[in-house]
Amino acid sequence: NISCIGDTNYLLIELPMNQEIKYLHEMFTEILNSGYRIIIAHPERYKYVQKNPNYFIDFINRGIYFQGNYASIIGKYGSEAKKTIKTLVKNNLIHMLATDVHRDNSIYKDMKKIEKRLRKILKERKFDILTKENPLLLITNNELVTLEPKQKKKIF
């Protein structure tokens, strides 16, 4: 039994942080062919994406979406995640941002600081897509706005 986000056909999937999944392409193909849409949670925190920000470009071209964590932009998950989220959002490899809060009554205290940092690196249109437009499209079960992904030329 698969649980979707609300009354949508979107699945939020978290992958292992340190280890690649061998048959991920095949698994995602089966999920997509079953009529679901896939969102991958916080790719900036995966070690294999930190080593290669282009890791998921093929997945994006197949219609898979990516959700980054707001707190990554201020370094809450370490300097590598911070560097990687900046690279991913600048290169259109993230489709929305979220808090990653997993329980009720959690207060996300750094949102003003996070918004200020994001506005320094993103144009207004992209900021709106990542923080407002795509989250609304998701909960109304519509296709998300996507911008052409850019290949990161220099792998750090």
C-alpha positions as CSV (number, residue, x, y, z in Angstrom):
1,N,0.0,0.0,0.0
2,I,1.4,3.3,-1.1
3,S,0.5,6.6,0.8
4,C,0.3,9.7,-1.4
5,I,0.5,13.3,-0.2
6,G,-3.1,14.2,0.7
7,D,-5.6,13.5,-2.1
8,T,-2.9,13.6,-4.8
9,N,-1.0,11.0,-6.8
10,Y,2.3,12.5,-5.6
11,L,4.7,10.3,-3.6
12,L,7.4,11.9,-1.4
13,I,10.3,9.5,-1.4
14,E,13.4,9.7,0.8
15,L,16.5,7.8,-0.4
16,P,19.4,6.5,1.6
17,M,21.8,9.3,2.5
18,N,25.1,7.5,1.9
19,Q,24.3,4.7,-0.5
20,E,23.0,4.7,-4.1
21,I,20.1,2.3,-4.9
22,K,21.2,-0.2,-7.6
23,Y,17.9,-0.5,-9.5
24,L,16.5,3.0,-8.9
25,H,15.7,3.7,-12.5
26,E,13.7,0.5,-12.8
27,M,11.9,1.1,-9.5
28,F,10.9,4.6,-10.5
29,T,9.8,3.5,-14.0
30,E,7.4,1.0,-12.3
31,I,6.1,3.7,-9.9
32,L,5.6,6.2,-12.8
33,N,3.9,3.6,-15.0
34,S,1.5,2.9,-12.1
35,G,0.2,6.5,-12.4
36,Y,2.0,8.0,-9.5
37,R,4.2,11.2,-9.6
38,I,7.5,11.1,-7.7
39,I,9.1,13.8,-5.5
40,I,12.5,13.0,-4.1
41,A,13.1,14.6,-0.6
42,H,16.2,16.7,0.1
43,P,18.7,15.5,-2.6
44,E,21.2,18.1,-1.3
45,R,21.8,15.9,1.7
46,Y,22.7,12.7,-0.3
47,K,26.4,12.1,-0.4
48,Y,26.3,11.0,-4.0
49,V,24.6,14.2,-5.1
50,Q,27.1,16.3,-3.1
51,K,29.8,14.6,-5.1
52,N,27.9,14.9,-8.4
53,P,25.1,17.6,-8.5
54,N,24.2,16.2,-12.0
55,Y,23.3,12.8,-10.5
56,F,19.6,13.2,-11.0
57,I,19.3,15.1,-14.3
58,D,18.1,12.0,-16.1
59,F,15.4,11.6,-13.5
60,I,14.3,15.2,-13.9
61,N,14.0,14.6,-17.6
62,R,11.8,11.6,-16.9
63,G,9.4,13.8,-14.9
64,I,10.6,13.2,-11.4
65,Y,10.6,16.2,-9.0
66,F,12.9,17.2,-6.2
67,Q,12.2,19.0,-3.0
68,G,15.0,20.7,-1.1
69,N,15.1,21.6,2.6
70,Y,14.8,25.2,3.5
71,A,17.3,24.8,6.4
72,S,20.0,23.5,4.0
73,I,20.5,27.0,2.7
74,I,21.7,28.1,6.2
75,G,23.9,25.1,6.8
76,K,21.7,23.2,9.3
77,Y,22.6,19.9,7.6
78,G,26.3,20.8,7.1
79,S,28.4,22.8,4.7
80,E,28.3,20.2,1.9
81,A,24.5,20.2,1.9
82,K,24.6,24.1,2.0
83,K,26.9,24.2,-1.0
84,T,24.9,21.6,-2.9
85,I,21.4,23.2,-2.4
86,K,22.8,26.4,-3.8
87,T,24.1,24.6,-6.8
88,L,20.8,22.7,-7.3
89,V,18.5,25.7,-7.1
90,K,20.7,27.8,-9.3
91,N,20.7,25.0,-11.9
92,N,17.0,24.3,-11.8
93,L,17.5,20.9,-10.2
94,I,15.1,21.6,-7.3
95,H,11.3,22.1,-7.9
96,M,10.2,23.2,-4.4
97,L,11.4,23.8,-0.9
98,A,10.0,22.5,2.3
99,T,10.7,22.6,6.1
100,D,11.3,18.8,6.6
101,V,9.4,19.2,9.9
102,H,8.0,15.7,10.7
103,R,5.7,16.4,13.7
104,D,3.0,18.7,14.8
105,N,3.8,21.7,17.0
106,S,7.2,22.1,15.5
107,I,8.2,25.7,15.0
108,Y,10.5,26.6,12.2
109,K,12.3,29.5,13.7
110,D,14.8,30.5,11.0
111,M,12.4,31.3,8.1
112,K,13.2,35.0,7.9
113,K,16.9,34.3,7.7
114,I,16.3,31.5,5.2
115,E,14.1,33.7,3.0
116,K,16.8,36.5,3.1
117,R,19.5,34.0,1.9
118,L,17.3,32.6,-0.8
119,R,16.3,36.0,-2.2
120,K,20.1,36.7,-2.5
121,I,20.7,33.8,-4.8
122,L,17.3,33.5,-6.6
123,K,15.4,35.8,-8.9
124,E,11.8,36.6,-7.7
125,R,10.1,34.3,-10.3
126,K,12.2,31.3,-9.3
127,F,11.7,32.1,-5.6
128,D,7.9,32.2,-6.1
129,I,8.0,28.9,-8.0
130,L,10.0,27.0,-5.3
131,T,8.2,28.4,-2.3
132,K,4.6,29.2,-3.4
133,E,3.6,28.1,-6.8
134,N,4.8,24.5,-6.9
135,P,3.7,23.6,-3.4
136,L,0.2,24.9,-4.3
137,L,0.2,22.9,-7.6
138,L,1.3,19.8,-5.7
139,I,-1.5,19.9,-3.1
140,T,-4.1,20.5,-5.8
141,N,-2.7,17.5,-7.7
142,N,-1.5,19.5,-10.7
143,E,1.8,19.3,-12.7
144,L,4.6,21.3,-11.2
145,V,6.3,24.2,-13.0
146,T,9.7,23.1,-14.2
147,L,12.6,25.1,-15.5
148,E,15.1,23.6,-17.9
149,P,17.7,21.8,-15.8
150,K,21.3,23.0,-16.3
151,Q,24.2,20.6,-16.2
152,K,26.7,21.7,-13.6
153,K,29.9,22.0,-15.6
154,K,32.4,21.7,-12.8
155,I,31.9,18.9,-10.4
156,F,33.2,19.8,-7.0
